[in-house]
Amino acid sequence: MTITVVVVDDQAMVRQGLGALLGAQPDITVVGEAADGVEAVREVARLRPDVVLMDVRMPNLNGLDAAATILAAPSPDRPRVLMLTTFDIDDYVYEALRIGASGFLLKDAPAEELARAVRVVAAGDALLAPSITRRFIAEAVKRHTTVPRASALLDDLTARELEVLGLVAGGLSNAEIAGRLFLAEQTVKTHVSRVFAKLSLRDRAQAVVFAYEHGVVTPGG
């Protein structure tokens, strides 16, 4: 199946360059582009792409607010959002992951990395490996959150599901969690799916953010 993409950036040369790189891939089609967040929201609603490449800093409506609007759409019409940034450690990136973006990518990434990133998020995975996500978010949480926020949603989790959430936040894969808890990997997948459903989480990156913000794990733990 072909992955459809909308490219959003306020610089025409960047949009055209990204579009050309992705358009050269046999399984990726760029179906549209936008120069700011307002246009992005409109074009995404019209075109319904699989993936949106979203610049962070743009006029009229920044990429973060545009992504939040796009990701608030009903699930069947909601694309995956991949944030573009010129900085690898950026406060905006933390917020993007918190609202449900599937990851971030540096604008100067090689063509093959860009294509791989689009394929990864289109498949429903977070772009960042869980261990990398954990290190990044732990640093961000230390800067932004001094006291964990309580959440009644955690009360809906069983003791096992809460344990699995903590291990996901610790950067463990399903296979590693299965080994740690002496469970079948399929059982772990079921637990992870239930955790995501109960907490309205989209992927592991968002799960890590939630776990740190709500005290399931701590930056030093």
N, CA and C atoms as a LAMMPS dump frame, in Angstrom:
ITEM: TIMESTEP
0
ITEM: NUMBER OF ATOMS
663
ITEM: BOX BOUNDS ff ff ff
-5.0000000000000000e+02 5.0000000000000000e+02
-5.0000000000000000e+02 5.0000000000000000e+02
-5.0000000000000000e+02 5.0000000000000000e+02
ITEM: ATOMS id mol type element x y z
1 1 1 N 0.832 -1.203 0
2 1 2 C 0 0 0
3 1 3 C 0.865 1.251 0
4 2 1 N 0.374 2.288 -0.679
5 2 2 C 1.101 3.543 -0.746
6 2 3 C 0.784 4.397 0.481
7 3 1 N 1.825 4.981 1.075
8 3 2 C 1.672 5.874 2.221
9 3 3 C 1.491 7.288 1.69
10 4 1 N 0.399 7.95 2.075
11 4 2 C 0.156 9.324 1.624
12 4 3 C 0.647 10.314 2.674
13 5 1 N 1.261 11.397 2.203
14 5 2 C 1.922 12.351 3.092
15 5 3 C 1.559 13.785 2.714
16 6 1 N 1.379 14.625 3.73
17 6 2 C 1.282 16.069 3.548
18 6 3 C 2.492 16.704 4.219
19 7 1 N 3.192 17.579 3.505
20 7 2 C 4.394 18.236 4.012
21 7 3 C 4.042 19.668 4.422
22 8 1 N 4.38 20.049 5.649
23 8 2 C 4.042 21.372 6.177
24 8 3 C 5.311 22.097 6.622
25 9 1 N 5.619 23.205 5.946
26 9 2 C 6.781 24.014 6.302
27 9 3 C 6.606 25.392 5.684
28 10 1 N 7.019 26.437 6.399
29 10 2 C 6.816 27.78 5.868
30 10 3 C 7.84 28.16 4.801
31 11 1 N 8.857 27.342 4.596
32 11 2 C 9.852 27.615 3.564
33 11 3 C 9.575 26.742 2.337
34 12 1 N 9.339 27.406 1.212
35 12 2 C 8.984 26.682 -0.009
36 12 3 C 10.071 25.701 -0.433
37 13 1 N 11.324 26.097 -0.292
38 13 2 C 12.416 25.22 -0.717
39 13 3 C 12.465 23.96 0.141
40 14 1 N 12.167 24.094 1.426
41 14 2 C 12.16 22.927 2.307
42 14 3 C 11.004 22 1.925
43 15 1 N 9.827 22.573 1.698
44 15 2 C 8.676 21.754 1.306
45 15 3 C 8.972 20.992 0.013
46 16 1 N 9.52 21.704 -0.963
47 16 2 C 9.793 21.075 -2.251
48 16 3 C 10.869 20.009 -2.136
49 17 1 N 11.885 20.287 -1.311
50 17 2 C 12.953 19.308 -1.132
51 17 3 C 12.469 18.04 -0.46
52 18 1 N 11.694 18.208 0.607
53 18 2 C 11.149 17.047 1.298
54 18 3 C 10.2 16.275 0.391
55 19 1 N 9.397 17.024 -0.361
56 19 2 C 8.462 16.375 -1.268
57 19 3 C 9.166 15.568 -2.337
58 20 1 N 10.261 16.116 -2.87
59 20 2 C 11.01 15.411 -3.91
60 20 3 C 11.658 14.143 -3.354
61 21 1 N 12.21 14.238 -2.142
62 21 2 C 12.857 13.075 -1.534
63 21 3 C 11.845 11.959 -1.285
64 22 1 N 10.688 12.327 -0.755
65 22 2 C 9.675 11.306 -0.467
66 22 3 C 9.016 10.793 -1.741
67 23 1 N 8.827 11.682 -2.703
68 23 2 C 8.196 11.281 -3.95
69 23 3 C 9.007 10.28 -4.744
70 24 1 N 10.311 10.226 -4.465
71 24 2 C 11.177 9.271 -5.162
72 24 3 C 11.036 7.859 -4.612
73 25 1 N 10.333 7.718 -3.499
74 25 2 C 10.143 6.399 -2.896
75 25 3 C 8.949 5.701 -3.551
76 26 1 N 9.073 4.439 -3.88
77 26 2 C 7.979 3.743 -4.581
78 26 3 C 6.723 3.546 -3.742
79 27 1 N 6.854 3.589 -2.435
80 27 2 C 5.698 3.321 -1.567
81 27 3 C 5.167 4.561 -0.867
82 28 1 N 5.647 5.75 -1.248
83 28 2 C 5.236 6.993 -0.601
84 28 3 C 4.775 7.993 -1.658
85 29 1 N 3.631 8.638 -1.406
86 29 2 C 3.119 9.658 -2.315
87 29 3 C 2.816 10.926 -1.53
88 30 1 N 3.392 12.048 -1.951
89 30 2 C 3.089 13.336 -1.338
90 30 3 C 1.825 13.878 -1.997
91 31 1 N 0.76 13.973 -1.232
92 31 2 C -0.528 14.368 -1.796
93 31 3 C -0.838 15.845 -1.605
94 32 1 N -0.026 16.537 -0.783
95 32 2 C -0.282 17.956 -0.576
96 32 3 C 0.781 18.595 0.273
97 33 1 N 0.708 19.92 0.379
98 33 2 C 1.655 20.655 1.213
99 33 3 C 0.956 21.878 1.779
100 34 1 N 1.567 22.472 2.803
101 34 2 C 1.001 23.657 3.433
102 34 3 C 2.134 24.537 3.936
103 35 1 N 1.895 25.854 3.951
104 35 2 C 2.932 26.814 4.324
105 35 3 C 2.795 27.322 5.755
106 36 1 N 1.682 27.007 6.423
107 36 2 C 1.525 27.393 7.825
108 36 3 C 0.524 26.452 8.491
109 37 1 N 0.327 26.649 9.777
110 37 2 C -0.527 25.733 10.513
111 37 3 C -1.986 25.787 10.123
112 38 1 N -2.476 26.98 9.816
113 38 2 C -3.876 27.113 9.419
114 38 3 C -4.136 26.336 8.136
115 39 1 N -3.248 26.519 7.169
116 39 2 C -3.383 25.799 5.904
117 39 3 C -3.223 24.3 6.121
118 40 1 N -2.337 23.93 7.04
119 40 2 C -2.11 22.51 7.321
120 40 3 C -3.375 21.834 7.835
121 41 1 N -4.051 22.463 8.791
122 41 2 C -5.273 21.887 9.343
123 41 3 C -6.312 21.701 8.243
124 42 1 N -6.428 22.715 7.388
125 42 2 C -7.41 22.644 6.305
126 42 3 C -7.073 21.539 5.304
127 43 1 N -5.795 21.464 4.892
128 43 2 C -5.394 20.49 3.886
129 43 3 C -5.437 19.054 4.416
130 44 1 N -5.091 18.886 5.665
131 44 2 C -5.139 17.54 6.254
132 44 3 C -6.582 17.051 6.342
133 45 1 N -7.497 17.948 6.715
134 45 2 C -8.91 17.559 6.77
135 45 3 C -9.438 17.208 5.384
136 46 1 N -8.944 17.907 4.373
137 46 2 C -9.423 17.669 3.014
138 46 3 C -8.813 16.413 2.401
139 47 1 N -7.506 16.216 2.622
140 47 2 C -6.781 15.143 1.936
141 47 3 C -6.714 13.839 2.733
142 48 1 N -6.841 13.932 4.051
143 48 2 C -6.792 12.761 4.923
144 48 3 C -5.565 11.877 4.648
145 49 1 N -4.377 12.428 4.807
146 49 2 C -3.165 11.638 4.573
147 49 3 C -2.906 10.649 5.696
148 50 1 N -1.991 9.728 5.444
149 50 2 C -1.574 8.789 6.489
150 50 3 C -0.614 9.454 7.468
151 51 1 N 0.256 10.323 6.938
152 51 2 C 1.314 10.951 7.74
153 51 3 C 1.387 12.439 7.405
154 52 1 N 1.624 13.25 8.44
155 52 2 C 1.859 14.681 8.256
156 52 3 C 3.265 15.002 8.755
157 53 1 N 4.094 15.579 7.885
158 53 2 C 5.389 16.103 8.298
159 53 3 C 5.164 17.554 8.687
160 54 1 N 5.342 17.89 9.965
161 54 2 C 4.933 19.194 10.483
162 54 3 C 6.109 19.975 11.057
163 55 1 N 6.41 21.118 10.45
164 55 2 C 7.425 22.003 11
165 55 3 C 6.927 22.568 12.327
166 56 1 N 7.834 22.846 13.241
167 56 2 C 7.435 23.346 14.554
168 56 3 C 7.139 24.84 14.514
169 57 1 N 8.065 25.622 13.979
170 57 2 C 7.929 27.084 14.014
171 57 3 C 7.424 27.601 12.672
172 58 1 N 6.192 28.146 12.696
173 58 2 C 5.584 28.682 11.482
174 58 3 C 4.707 29.875 11.834
175 59 1 N 4.423 30.751 10.864
176 59 2 C 3.53 31.897 11.121
177 59 3 C 2.076 31.473 11.185
178 60 1 N 1.227 32.416 11.631
179 60 2 C -0.238 32.264 11.701
180 60 3 C -0.663 31.243 12.752
181 61 1 N -0.255 30 12.583
182 61 2 C -0.524 28.959 13.582
183 61 3 C 0.686 28.051 13.607
184 62 1 N 1.357 27.949 14.772
185 62 2 C 2.584 27.157 14.804
186 62 3 C 2.288 25.664 14.674
187 63 1 N 3.337 24.912 14.413
188 63 2 C 3.166 23.486 14.163
189 63 3 C 2.611 22.721 15.34
190 64 1 N 2.945 23.161 16.535
191 64 2 C 2.458 22.476 17.729
192 64 3 C 0.947 22.609 17.862
193 65 1 N 0.433 23.825 17.696
194 65 2 C -1.008 24.038 17.793
195 65 3 C -1.742 23.37 16.635
196 66 1 N -1.136 23.402 15.457
197 66 2 C -1.748 22.728 14.305
198 66 3 C -1.813 21.225 14.54
199 67 1 N -0.736 20.656 15.088
200 67 2 C -0.717 19.22 15.375
201 67 3 C -1.77 18.858 16.407
202 68 1 N -1.918 19.698 17.435
203 68 2 C -2.925 19.431 18.47
204 68 3 C -4.327 19.4 17.865
205 69 1 N -4.6 20.322 16.95
206 69 2 C -5.908 20.36 16.293
207 69 3 C -6.119 19.119 15.435
208 70 1 N -5.109 18.759 14.683
209 70 2 C -5.199 17.595 13.801
210 70 3 C -5.376 16.309 14.605
211 71 1 N -4.631 16.202 15.702
212 71 2 C -4.68 14.977 16.501
213 71 3 C -5.929 14.884 17.367
214 72 1 N -6.694 15.972 17.439
215 72 2 C -7.95 15.946 18.181
216 72 3 C -9.101 15.431 17.328
217 73 1 N -8.834 15.173 16.052
218 73 2 C -9.872 14.677 15.148
219 73 3 C -10.289 13.268 15.543
220 74 1 N -11.494 12.835 15.155
221 74 2 C -11.928 11.459 15.447
222 74 3 C -10.933 10.446 14.902
223 75 1 N -10.78 9.347 15.592
224 75 2 C -9.738 8.371 15.295
225 75 3 C -9.647 7.923 13.834
226 76 1 N -10.753 7.592 13.134
227 76 2 C -10.615 7.094 11.759
228 76 3 C -9.989 8.106 10.802
229 77 1 N -10.142 9.399 11.104
230 77 2 C -9.636 10.444 10.21
231 77 3 C -8.321 11.042 10.692
232 78 1 N -7.738 10.487 11.713
233 78 2 C -6.578 11.114 12.343
234 78 3 C -5.286 10.527 11.788
235 79 1 N -4.433 11.359 11.206
236 79 2 C -3.174 10.848 10.674
237 79 3 C -2.118 10.733 11.767
238 80 1 N -0.992 10.191 11.398
239 80 2 C 0.177 10.233 12.269
240 80 3 C 0.93 11.527 11.989
241 81 1 N 1.436 12.161 13.033
242 81 2 C 2.14 13.429 12.874
243 81 3 C 3.604 13.251 13.265
244 82 1 N 4.462 13.647 12.368
245 82 2 C 5.908 13.588 12.578
246 82 3 C 6.427 15.013 12.57
247 83 1 N 6.936 15.468 13.696
248 83 2 C 7.382 16.855 13.814
249 83 3 C 8.778 17.031 13.208
250 84 1 N 8.975 18.168 12.55
251 84 2 C 10.27 18.518 11.975
252 84 3 C 10.885 19.642 12.79
253 85 1 N 12.159 19.525 13.113
254 85 2 C 12.816 20.543 13.915
255 85 3 C 14.277 20.672 13.514
256 86 1 N 14.853 21.818 13.82
257 86 2 C 16.284 22.026 13.563
258 86 3 C 17.117 21.705 14.793
259 87 1 N 16.455 21.384 15.9
260 87 2 C 17.162 21.078 17.145
261 87 3 C 16.778 19.691 17.631
262 88 1 N 17.754 18.927 18.086
263 88 2 C 17.44 17.572 18.539
264 88 3 C 16.884 17.552 19.958
265 89 1 N 17.169 18.58 20.758
266 89 2 C 16.577 18.692 22.09
267 89 3 C 15.858 20.031 22.134
268 90 1 N 14.561 19.991 22.015
269 90 2 C 13.759 21.187 21.847
270 90 3 C 12.53 21.066 22.735
271 91 1 N 12.227 22.119 23.494
272 91 2 C 11.07 22.081 24.381
273 91 3 C 9.785 21.77 23.623
274 92 1 N 9.706 22.232 22.387
275 92 2 C 8.505 21.977 21.596
276 92 3 C 8.332 20.486 21.312
277 93 1 N 9.43 19.785 21.2
278 93 2 C 9.359 18.36 20.889
279 93 3 C 8.691 17.604 22.035
280 94 1 N 9.035 17.939 23.246
281 94 2 C 8.411 17.297 24.407
282 94 3 C 6.904 17.509 24.385
283 95 1 N 6.48 18.738 24.117
284 95 2 C 5.055 19.024 24.076
285 95 3 C 4.38 18.282 22.931
286 96 1 N 5.073 18.161 21.803
287 96 2 C 4.519 17.443 20.649
288 96 3 C 4.262 15.979 20.989
289 97 1 N 5.189 15.351 21.668
290 97 2 C 4.997 13.96 22.074
291 97 3 C 3.849 13.847 23.071
292 98 1 N 3.724 14.843 23.929
293 98 2 C 2.673 14.806 24.946
294 98 3 C 1.29 14.852 24.31
295 99 1 N 1.127 15.633 23.247
296 99 2 C -0.196 15.765 22.638
297 99 3 C -0.491 14.636 21.647
298 100 1 N 0.495 13.774 21.386
299 100 2 C 0.207 12.614 20.564
300 100 3 C 0.968 12.498 19.268
301 101 1 N 1.936 13.385 19.01
302 101 2 C 2.761 13.219 17.82
303 101 3 C 3.563 11.926 17.947
304 102 1 N 3.873 11.327 16.822
305 102 2 C 4.532 10.017 16.836
306 102 3 C 6.054 10.102 16.901
307 103 1 N 6.593 11.305 16.959
308 103 2 C 8.036 11.443 17.054
309 103 3 C 8.502 12.722 16.403
310 104 1 N 9.817 12.873 16.29
311 104 2 C 10.342 14.06 15.628
312 104 3 C 11.565 13.692 14.811
313 105 1 N 11.864 14.56 13.857
314 105 2 C 12.943 14.296 12.918
315 105 3 C 13.666 15.601 12.637
316 106 1 N 14.98 15.535 12.566
317 106 2 C 15.762 16.721 12.215
318 106 3 C 15.62 17.027 10.731
319 107 1 N 15.545 18.312 10.402
320 107 2 C 15.351 18.702 9.005
321 107 3 C 16.524 18.293 8.112
322 108 1 N 17.692 18.153 8.701
323 108 2 C 18.857 17.8 7.88
324 108 3 C 19.112 16.289 7.862
325 109 1 N 18.111 15.504 8.243
326 109 2 C 18.269 14.048 8.226
327 109 3 C 18.46 13.554 6.795
328 110 1 N 19.247 12.504 6.588
329 110 2 C 19.438 11.934 5.246
330 110 3 C 18.125 11.438 4.662
331 111 1 N 18.085 11.35 3.343
332 111 2 C 16.863 10.952 2.642
333 111 3 C 16.358 9.601 3.116
334 112 1 N 17.268 8.643 3.299
335 112 2 C 16.832 7.308 3.703
336 112 3 C 16.239 7.32 5.107
337 113 1 N 16.736 8.212 5.982
338 113 2 C 16.188 8.304 7.33
339 113 3 C 14.794 8.923 7.306
340 114 1 N 14.605 9.904 6.431
341 114 2 C 13.299 10.531 6.285
342 114 3 C 12.261 9.508 5.829
343 115 1 N 12.603 8.746 4.81
344 115 2 C 11.669 7.734 4.289
345 115 3 C 11.378 6.672 5.342
346 116 1 N 12.409 6.241 6.057
347 116 2 C 12.205 5.235 7.109
348 116 3 C 11.287 5.777 8.19
349 117 1 N 11.46 7.04 8.555
350 117 2 C 10.637 7.646 9.593
351 117 3 C 9.17 7.66 9.186
352 118 1 N 8.906 8.004 7.938
353 118 2 C 7.524 8.026 7.453
354 118 3 C 6.931 6.623 7.51
355 119 1 N 7.711 5.634 7.114
356 119 2 C 7.202 4.254 7.136
357 119 3 C 6.939 3.787 8.563
358 120 1 N 7.817 4.149 9.479
359 120 2 C 7.675 3.719 10.875
360 120 3 C 6.393 4.271 11.48
361 121 1 N 6.172 5.581 11.331
362 121 2 C 4.988 6.167 11.956
363 121 3 C 3.71 5.753 11.225
364 122 1 N 3.794 5.541 9.917
365 122 2 C 2.617 5.081 9.173
366 122 3 C 2.184 3.698 9.645
367 123 1 N 3.145 2.896 10.094
368 123 2 C 2.846 1.551 10.589
369 123 3 C 2.282 1.56 12.006
370 124 1 N 2.23 2.749 12.615
371 124 2 C 1.642 2.854 13.945
372 124 3 C 2.635 2.829 15.083
373 125 1 N 3.924 2.926 14.77
374 125 2 C 4.943 2.911 15.809
375 125 3 C 5.452 4.32 16.075
376 126 1 N 6.011 4.529 17.272
377 126 2 C 6.681 5.785 17.567
378 126 3 C 8.039 5.787 16.876
379 127 1 N 8.443 6.948 16.412
380 127 2 C 9.709 7.026 15.689
381 127 3 C 10.894 6.749 16.591
382 128 1 N 10.832 7.26 17.821
383 128 2 C 11.959 7.102 18.721
384 128 3 C 11.935 5.745 19.391
385 129 1 N 13.081 5.127 19.503
386 129 2 C 13.173 3.894 20.277
387 129 3 C 12.793 4.206 21.725
388 130 1 N 12.124 3.287 22.41
389 130 2 C 11.686 3.559 23.781
390 130 3 C 12.81 4.027 24.707
391 131 1 N 13.997 3.445 24.588
392 131 2 C 15.092 3.84 25.482
393 131 3 C 15.527 5.27 25.226
394 132 1 N 15.537 5.695 23.957
395 132 2 C 15.888 7.075 23.62
396 132 3 C 14.788 8.012 24.096
397 133 1 N 13.547 7.613 23.882
398 133 2 C 12.415 8.424 24.326
399 133 3 C 12.484 8.645 25.835
400 134 1 N 12.819 7.583 26.56
401 134 2 C 12.867 7.701 28.014
402 134 3 C 13.9 8.744 28.44
403 135 1 N 15.111 8.692 27.865
404 135 2 C 16.152 9.643 28.257
405 135 3 C 15.735 11.07 27.928
406 136 1 N 15.151 11.248 26.75
407 136 2 C 14.739 12.586 26.334
408 136 3 C 13.65 13.132 27.246
409 137 1 N 12.625 12.334 27.493
410 137 2 C 11.489 12.811 28.276
411 137 3 C 11.856 12.984 29.741
412 138 1 N 12.723 12.136 30.257
413 138 2 C 13.158 12.298 31.648
414 138 3 C 13.799 13.668 31.853
415 139 1 N 14.632 14.088 30.904
416 139 2 C 15.26 15.406 31.001
417 139 3 C 14.22 16.511 30.878
418 140 1 N 13.269 16.338 29.955
419 140 2 C 12.233 17.342 29.761
420 140 3 C 11.351 17.474 30.992
421 141 1 N 10.986 16.343 31.584
422 141 2 C 10.12 16.37 32.761
423 141 3 C 10.823 17.053 33.929
424 142 1 N 12.118 16.831 34.076
425 142 2 C 12.857 17.484 35.153
426 142 3 C 12.823 19 34.989
427 143 1 N 12.779 19.466 33.731
428 143 2 C 12.738 20.904 33.488
429 143 3 C 11.339 21.472 33.662
430 144 1 N 10.306 20.684 33.35
431 144 2 C 8.957 21.23 33.256
432 144 3 C 8.021 20.809 34.375
433 145 1 N 8.249 19.675 35
434 145 2 C 7.292 19.156 35.974
435 145 3 C 7.999 18.891 37.296
436 146 1 N 7.619 19.638 38.331
437 146 2 C 8.25 19.442 39.632
438 146 3 C 7.462 18.459 40.497
439 147 1 N 6.125 18.472 40.357
440 147 2 C 5.28 17.582 41.143
441 147 3 C 4.411 16.761 40.19
442 148 1 N 4.473 15.439 40.265
443 148 2 C 3.627 14.614 39.378
444 148 3 C 2.15 14.931 39.581
445 149 1 N 1.413 14.961 38.479
446 149 2 C -0.016 15.233 38.527
447 149 3 C -0.786 13.93 38.723
448 150 1 N -1.744 13.952 39.638
449 150 2 C -2.566 12.763 39.859
450 150 3 C -3.501 12.562 38.67
451 151 1 N -3.826 11.328 38.394
452 151 2 C -4.767 11.03 37.323
453 151 3 C -5.69 9.896 37.752
454 152 1 N -7.003 10.172 37.676
455 152 2 C -7.975 9.134 38.02
456 152 3 C -7.919 7.981 37.033
457 153 1 N -7.358 8.227 35.841
458 153 2 C -7.267 7.176 34.834
459 153 3 C -6.424 6.004 35.339
460 154 1 N -5.444 6.287 36.176
461 154 2 C -4.592 5.224 36.695
462 154 3 C -5.382 4.241 37.551
463 155 1 N -6.477 4.718 38.139
464 155 2 C -7.299 3.84 38.968
465 155 3 C -7.956 2.744 38.145
466 156 1 N -8.066 2.966 36.833
467 156 2 C -8.693 1.968 35.962
468 156 3 C -7.737 0.836 35.589
469 157 1 N -6.453 1.026 35.875
470 157 2 C -5.477 0.002 35.526
471 157 3 C -5.403 -1.066 36.606
472 158 1 N -5.227 -2.295 36.192
473 158 2 C -4.957 -3.36 37.156
474 158 3 C -3.514 -3.222 37.641
475 159 1 N -3.166 -3.931 38.683
476 159 2 C -1.797 -3.883 39.197
477 159 3 C -0.808 -4.328 38.125
478 160 1 N -1.157 -5.343 37.358
479 160 2 C -0.277 -5.83 36.287
480 160 3 C -0.129 -4.79 35.187
481 161 1 N -1.238 -4.137 34.82
482 161 2 C -1.17 -3.124 33.766
483 161 3 C -0.32 -1.937 34.207
484 162 1 N -0.424 -1.563 35.464
485 162 2 C 0.389 -0.469 35.987
486 162 3 C 1.865 -0.849 35.947
487 163 1 N 2.157 -2.097 36.274
488 163 2 C 3.528 -2.598 36.222
489 163 3 C 4.052 -2.564 34.785
490 164 1 N 3.224 -2.981 33.844
491 164 2 C 3.626 -2.972 32.436
492 164 3 C 3.871 -1.554 31.961
493 165 1 N 3.013 -0.614 32.351
494 165 2 C 3.213 0.786 31.976
495 165 3 C 4.561 1.294 32.471
496 166 1 N 4.901 0.959 33.713
497 166 2 C 6.193 1.376 34.25
498 166 3 C 7.363 0.815 33.465
499 167 1 N 7.241 -0.425 33.011
500 167 2 C 8.319 -1.047 32.247
501 167 3 C 8.402 -0.463 30.836
502 168 1 N 7.254 -0.148 30.24
503 168 2 C 7.258 0.54 28.943
504 168 3 C 7.981 1.878 29.09
505 169 1 N 7.666 2.613 30.151
506 169 2 C 8.297 3.902 30.395
507 169 3 C 9.787 3.76 30.669
508 170 1 N 10.184 2.584 31.154
509 170 2 C 11.595 2.332 31.398
510 170 3 C 12.371 1.973 30.146
511 171 1 N 11.67 1.923 29.002
512 171 2 C 12.348 1.667 27.74
513 171 3 C 12.395 0.217 27.324
514 172 1 N 11.663 -0.661 27.993
515 172 2 C 11.704 -2.086 27.663
516 172 3 C 10.759 -2.405 26.502
517 173 1 N 11.18 -3.296 25.639
518 173 2 C 10.337 -3.782 24.555
519 173 3 C 9.36 -4.807 25.116
520 174 1 N 8.391 -5.222 24.301
521 174 2 C 7.442 -6.246 24.749
522 174 3 C 8.153 -7.544 25.117
523 175 1 N 9.139 -7.902 24.302
524 175 2 C 9.882 -9.132 24.578
525 175 3 C 10.631 -9.037 25.902
526 176 1 N 11.223 -7.878 26.175
527 176 2 C 11.968 -7.689 27.423
528 176 3 C 11.02 -7.684 28.623
529 177 1 N 9.852 -7.084 28.448
530 177 2 C 8.857 -7.093 29.526
531 177 3 C 8.397 -8.521 29.799
532 178 1 N 8.181 -9.283 28.741
533 178 2 C 7.767 -10.684 28.898
534 178 3 C 8.791 -11.462 29.711
535 179 1 N 10.067 -11.251 29.41
536 179 2 C 11.119 -11.927 30.152
537 179 3 C 11.18 -11.491 31.6
538 180 1 N 10.981 -10.2 31.836
539 180 2 C 11.042 -9.673 33.205
540 180 3 C 9.889 -10.202 34.056
541 181 1 N 8.705 -10.323 33.458
542 181 2 C 7.523 -10.712 34.223
543 181 3 C 7.159 -12.186 34.073
544 182 1 N 7.971 -12.928 33.317
545 182 2 C 7.729 -14.355 33.077
546 182 3 C 6.354 -14.576 32.444
547 183 1 N 6.081 -13.786 31.41
548 183 2 C 4.829 -13.874 30.678
549 183 3 C 5.104 -14.167 29.211
550 184 1 N 4.09 -14.643 28.498
551 184 2 C 4.207 -14.795 27.053
552 184 3 C 4.191 -13.404 26.427
553 185 1 N 4.924 -13.232 25.325
554 185 2 C 4.981 -11.921 24.685
555 185 3 C 3.595 -11.467 24.223
556 186 1 N 2.773 -12.397 23.758
557 186 2 C 1.425 -12.037 23.331
558 186 3 C 0.603 -11.502 24.501
559 187 1 N 0.826 -12.062 25.686
560 187 2 C 0.136 -11.566 26.871
561 187 3 C 0.547 -10.132 27.179
562 188 1 N 1.835 -9.861 27.019
563 188 2 C 2.324 -8.495 27.246
564 188 3 C 1.704 -7.538 26.237
565 189 1 N 1.634 -7.966 24.974
566 189 2 C 1.011 -7.12 23.95
567 189 3 C -0.426 -6.782 24.313
568 190 1 N -1.131 -7.764 24.871
569 190 2 C -2.507 -7.533 25.296
570 190 3 C -2.56 -6.514 26.423
571 191 1 N -1.67 -6.656 27.405
572 191 2 C -1.613 -5.691 28.512
573 191 3 C -1.315 -4.288 27.991
574 192 1 N -0.341 -4.165 27.083
575 192 2 C 0.037 -2.861 26.546
576 192 3 C -1.15 -2.244 25.808
577 193 1 N -1.838 -3.029 25.015
578 193 2 C -3.003 -2.53 24.276
579 193 3 C -4.079 -2.021 25.223
580 194 1 N -4.301 -2.763 26.293
581 194 2 C -5.319 -2.344 27.264
582 194 3 C -4.909 -1.062 27.982
583 195 1 N -3.635 -0.944 28.307
584 195 2 C -3.132 0.279 28.945
585 195 3 C -3.353 1.469 28.017
586 196 1 N -2.986 1.302 26.743
587 196 2 C -3.151 2.392 25.783
588 196 3 C -4.626 2.777 25.658
589 197 1 N -5.5 1.788 25.609
590 197 2 C -6.929 2.068 25.458
591 197 3 C -7.488 2.786 26.688
592 198 1 N -7.132 2.327 27.879
593 198 2 C -7.662 2.917 29.104
594 198 3 C -7.148 4.342 29.326
595 199 1 N -5.914 4.608 28.892
596 199 2 C -5.32 5.923 29.111
597 199 3 C -5.412 6.818 27.879
598 200 1 N -6.047 6.316 26.821
599 200 2 C -6.187 7.065 25.557
600 200 3 C -4.829 7.48 25.006
601 201 1 N -3.91 6.526 24.992
602 201 2 C -2.565 6.761 24.476
603 201 3 C -2.436 6.189 23.071
604 202 1 N -1.637 6.844 22.229
605 202 2 C -1.51 6.416 20.846
606 202 3 C -0.344 5.463 20.628
607 203 1 N 0.748 5.671 21.39
608 203 2 C 1.927 4.846 21.162
609 203 3 C 2.827 4.879 22.39
610 204 1 N 3.992 4.235 22.291
611 204 2 C 4.879 4.102 23.444
612 204 3 C 5.483 5.441 23.85
613 205 1 N 5.736 6.313 22.883
614 205 2 C 6.304 7.62 23.222
615 205 3 C 5.343 8.389 24.122
616 206 1 N 4.07 8.382 23.777
617 206 2 C 3.084 9.07 24.598
618 206 3 C 2.916 8.379 25.949
619 207 1 N 3.077 7.066 25.971
620 207 2 C 2.994 6.334 27.232
621 207 3 C 4.119 6.737 28.177
622 208 1 N 5.313 6.954 27.628
623 208 2 C 6.441 7.376 28.458
624 208 3 C 6.163 8.745 29.066
625 209 1 N 5.646 9.673 28.254
626 209 2 C 5.314 11.003 28.758
627 209 3 C 4.311 10.896 29.906
628 210 1 N 3.25 10.128 29.679
629 210 2 C 2.206 9.98 30.696
630 210 3 C 2.784 9.411 31.99
631 211 1 N 3.608 8.394 31.869
632 211 2 C 4.147 7.738 33.057
633 211 3 C 5.002 8.686 33.887
634 212 1 N 5.808 9.519 33.221
635 212 2 C 6.638 10.47 33.967
636 212 3 C 5.805 11.59 34.562
637 213 1 N 4.839 12.1 33.794
638 213 2 C 4.052 13.223 34.274
639 213 3 C 3.148 12.868 35.442
640 214 1 N 2.78 11.59 35.536
641 214 2 C 1.849 11.176 36.569
642 214 3 C 2.49 10.311 37.659
643 215 1 N 3.823 10.312 37.704
644 215 2 C 4.508 9.7 38.83
645 215 3 C 4.598 8.187 38.82
646 216 1 N 4.245 7.552 37.685
647 216 2 C 4.404 6.095 37.601
648 216 3 C 5.878 5.733 37.702
649 217 1 N 6.707 6.535 37.038
650 217 2 C 8.152 6.466 37.189
651 217 3 C 8.654 7.88 37.384
652 218 1 N 9.869 8.022 37.859
653 218 2 C 10.449 9.342 38.089
654 218 3 C 11.695 9.495 37.236
655 219 1 N 12.076 10.751 36.911
656 219 2 C 13.261 10.974 36.091
657 219 3 C 14.508 10.299 36.622
658 220 1 N 14.621 10.15 37.917
659 220 2 C 15.793 9.507 38.46
660 220 3 C 15.648 8.018 38.643
661 221 1 N 14.434 7.488 38.34
662 221 2 C 14.153 6.09 38.621
663 221 3 C 14.225 5.213 37.427
